[in-house]
Amino acid sequence: MSTIFSAMFVLVAPVWLAMMFVPRSRAARWLAQSPIVVLPIALVYAALVLPGIPELLPVLLRPELGPVAALLGTERGATIAWAHFLAFDLFVGRWVFVDAQTRAMPAWIVSPVLFVVLMFGPLGYALYLLVRAPYPAGRTS
């Protein structure tokens, strides 16, 4: 599990780096506009979750703090959660990136927000909704 946990970030890092550090590049736009970039980490997630469905489903169908904490307190549970975070944070980060470009938002505003999305998911999404307000949709960069 330790190797899988450590290796997963390699699957998403190129997309994050392109969106944050070379946002106007053709590669960044291509990566961000393709939903396929989330697929590799989603496949890792599936490979971790599907074999454990019989033990995971009861915990997920009746979520209670104790059993969920016990699940997340295992190496397998933490690795599954990490894959889940990486997949959904990347999905949201892609949306932020593409939406910001349609609003012609400056990269110096968007890149730090993308970092917050990467590190703190929902907090970064909420931050983006606040900072995008002065930029109407439909502008071109």
PyMOL commands that set and color helices and strands:
alter all, ss='L'
color gray80, all
select helices_A, chain A and resi 2-21+26-33+35-61+65-72+75-102+107-120+122-131
alter helices_A, ss='H'
color red, helices_A
deselect
rebuild
show_as cartoon
